[in-house]
Amino acid sequence: MDETRQDNTRQAALNYHEFPKPGKLEIRATKPLANGRDLSLAYSPGVAEACLEIKADPSSATRYTSKGNLVAVVTNGTAVLGLGNIGALASKPVMEGKAVLFKKFANIDCFDIEVNESDPYKLADIVCALEPTFGAINLEDIKAPDCFIVEALCRERMNIPVFHDDQHGTAIVVGAAATNALYVAGKTFENIKVVSTGGGAAGIACLNMLLKLGVKRENIWLCDIHGLVYAGRAEDMNPQKAAFAQASDLRMLGEVIDGADLFLGLSGPGVLKPEMVARMAKKPIVFALANPTPEITPDEARSVAPDVIIATGRSDYPNQVNNVLCFPFIFRGALDVGATSINDEMELACIEGIAALARATTSAEAAAAYKGEQLTFGPDYLIPKPFDPRLIGVVASAVAKAAIETGVATKQIDDFDAYKRKLDGSVFRSALIMRPVFQVAATVTRRIVFSEGEDERVLRAANAMIEETTDKPILIGRPEVVESRCERAGLPIRPGKDFDLVNPENDPRYRDYWETYHNLMARKGVSPDIARAVMRTNTTAIAAVMVQRDEADSMICGTFGQYLWHLNYVRDLLAHDGRRPVGALSLMILEDGPLFIADTHIHSEPTPEQIAEAAIGAARHVKRFGLAPKVALCSASQFGNLNTDTGRRMRAALKILDSAPRDFLYEGEMHTDAALDQSLRDRLFPNGRYDGAANVLIFANTDAAGGVRNILKMRAGGLEVGPILMGMGNKAHIVTPSITARGLLNMSALAGTPVAHYG
């Protein structure tokens, strides 16, 4: 069975690299090249202007070319993963993978460069000659001690950052993990004994980093394949190892392990025996980082030391020491300030940022990516997960600030809060467009009730509300369930202390609630018995009653169940005093900008009056995002060319809109392609009402609107904010089961906007 599984995994890996096209990278143009004018600007003669500007001012290369966001991953393939010296060509899949990680985690463009050169001095010459092309160099998988020579020469001769990730990336992540492990164990760097195995580049770099963090050199015992590195040893020595030589008669790992607080392994499988762990200090820290088989497994270590704190290099154990926590973000910060090097202060800032993030509340996005894992700071969660989207904002901004403070930056950042928001916006795609909404919501404190308060997404959204807004969350759920799920999710919030909780099984307001519900629904066939039952079981109805009784300002529901089921209760209990559902509006955040879609849920076949109302409501909501609405009425007909049902209803809606002054632009009826392409629209209907692409598409039925919304989500990578329930005066919003915790936070900000700003 194991062999079959291994064969399947191997084939899956090969298929991943081969299909649908070979490799993991491709090059895409960032500028249009659709006509002769584009060609003349991209190449001859227009390109000469950019060349002359750079000749006059070399620093302008980062303005007119990709140099400022371009990294080279360079290797000669002499120390690839655990595979050894497999050569430059065979290393290419690894280097392509590294380039993909740069792009994925930090939006840094990257070329992988595999060089057939084993002489470190010649390799350094080649790398240095690449300086005009790149903004930074990432050296990778070069054997020790050659890697020390190459890096030293390149750092000395190049005026851009040079970073050997096997050394410094590993050292930074080990430093962050060690910082938090010592915090958990109640120990300090200054007082610990360190025993390390592995005298290669990564091992030496980690020891040097521990020195910078406060470990005393005399407390470090380095072993390699030949045993202890001791004063006077001649076998397999180099200056980097010799710096850690101990004046001792001891010779083997088993002789020096006694009383060690930290074991640092970057060597090979099975090197650390359980009986050795048993002789370490209390609350021992074991970093067994050999891949794919560690120096000791967590189970073996715990069998002799139940209080051990252990990290490995594997993803199937807790505390994976993974360089991806570091290198994309340290390069991001360095590139953004035009750093000429990456210095100690920048590396230490990176360590502190990573370590502090692990001690903070886990992000909802990381929890979703690692579903089922315990992501609460402690012995089994010392460092963040790579898919924690907060890494870029925290780490890159810390690195950039350190670069400026130490004088290696050539560009300044005047507003670090704005810089961090920009970084966060690159991963939290809704952050930038939601900023005006959050700014308005921050002007008052609103009471937002979540009907599905036991859902982990709701709990994470409530935690984020407490941290990021002034709104006060109210959750509906059973106290013991909410409490246990907060604890399981690693959230510090608790009912009664951080948020109000309504227990549907036992709340002192129960009688008031069912009587309110009965009074509103008595003439709709609801008896007192039914009212009592509903107020014990139906959390959507409970939330609506709370809003009706002015115990909450707005409600959010719909994390499970069917949209129209929730809408029935919202309509029955809250649709009065001029409020009524007029449509559901979804904001789709796409690669080329935002696009609003309506009506996705409310009216299956809206009348012309309902279409006009949806257009007016959509325009009002678009303005909340700081955008000027351009509304397109979409149908199968184009500007009267077909006498279809959707065409007739859209033309009638257009007349209704024309019957009174409007403070937004609108046009129709038309196909969606014409709505989004002015050149096509001009050929069909010159002199239309607005220029450019529409940013609001109103459809004549929910099938069309919902279909476009779902296609944009599933095939165009669209991120949805919404659905926004229009016409209810911001008293209620109904989401869909696919919503994320970040989506719920966005909806709470929309719900939290004061009515005065609602329009």
C-alpha angles and dihedrals in degrees: 000000000000091000091049091050091049091050091050092048091048092051092046090054092049092047090049090057096042105042143104084359128351118271134012101265141064135170121243129189117243095201131057118262102180105123146015093277092055090049092051091053097043095047135000125032101001096050089066090070092061090046092054092048091053092046089054094044116016092194089065088073087089089057099049103030139038092254094108092060099034126103129184118217103205129188142153092206096241097130109023116174107296091325097087125208100357096149135250098285096050089050093060096094089056093049092047087052090052090052091051090053091052090054097041099047103030107013090241117150114229141187119203112220119192113190128197096219125114097176106095094209093052091044089053089052090054094048093048090052089061094064096105091060103047141052093210142001127230111196112204141184099356114148124247133285090018091062090061091054095046094048094046093051094046094047090049096049104032128075095207130074115284115191127177100207096195087062108031101024091054091043093052095051091044088050092053093046091047091049091056096038090056089047090054093044094047094239135124133224091238094061106038132104114225125201115188134186120201125056096201129114096281094045095050092045091051091052091049089051091051088054090054089050092055109271112142114242092227089059094059119093113189122197130181135177090295095050131251119009099233135174111278097019112143103181116103095342133153133173092264093057093040090061088070099042114137124216094231143126091221115104115177137056092246090058097052101039095084112117095000114157095194130031113195114193124188097149128079146312121299096004094131112060123207091242088058092053088051089060095052123100123280114286091018119200115219122188103186100178104162112126136254091358116031127222087256131358121241091245092053092048094048091049089071101023112032090181094056118132107213137184130181138181093248128099094216092066128060119264100031109192099218125171091216086079087069122021102061092050100042088052091046092056093042094050094046092060095036092243116195092208144358108247137187093268092055091049092049090049088053090052094050092047093052093044094047092050091057090053091053126079112291115254120247090234092056090047090053093049092049100036114180096023122114105243100181119126111259142085092325097041111047100141133029124262117258092243093058100121092206092071095084095052096043101039102034093048091049090050093047091050092050091049091054094045092051095047101244094111121098093190129053130222110208098183114038093179089058091045091052091048089053091051091047089049090059090064102022091057093188094054100090099043092043093053096091090050093050091046092055092042089055091064092077139018114247129190108233118189119202112204095202097052096158093063112106090224090057091048091052091047090050090051090050091048090055091048100041109026142035093237118117115227122217117194130198113214148096111294097225092050094047092047094050094046092050089053094045091050092049093243118153094210121103132187116262092020105054102015140010118257129204112204108206090199096054122010125146089225093058095109092048090050099050092044090052090049092047093049090053096043104032093106092047094066098271113139124197090258091054091046091053092049093048092051090054097048114019110077093180090058091046091053091048091050090051091054091045090052091048092244088122132026098215141001134217121199140151106083084133133015134041120314097229092050089060091042091059092062094041091051095044095049106030108025100101139091090055095313121125134146108265099170148322116255123199122196109210114198106208133180092260097041144292125319125187121212127196148214099015102153121003113065115031093195106012122204120236088260091053091047091052091048090051090051092050092046092046092051091051092052094045088059089057087068092054093254132127108237120234106184124200120194102214127203144136088270125074119213093326099314094126132042094217127144093250090047093052093048093047092049089050090049090051089055090051091052090048091052093079137026113275129199095215139059121255138168140175175333098273147126118272093248091057090048091056099038118058094189090058091044092050091055091052101036116009120200096031123176097263142019127237131018123329115247096196123057116193114193131200095232138022092241091065095041094045092045093053090046092052095044091052090050098046104033107022098042092244117173113214127220107190151319088242111203106225124206099028097099090245091293094123142016127188116205128189129249092254093064119122130219089257088052090053090050089052090050091050089056090050090047089045095058109113116252089239088067093043096078 
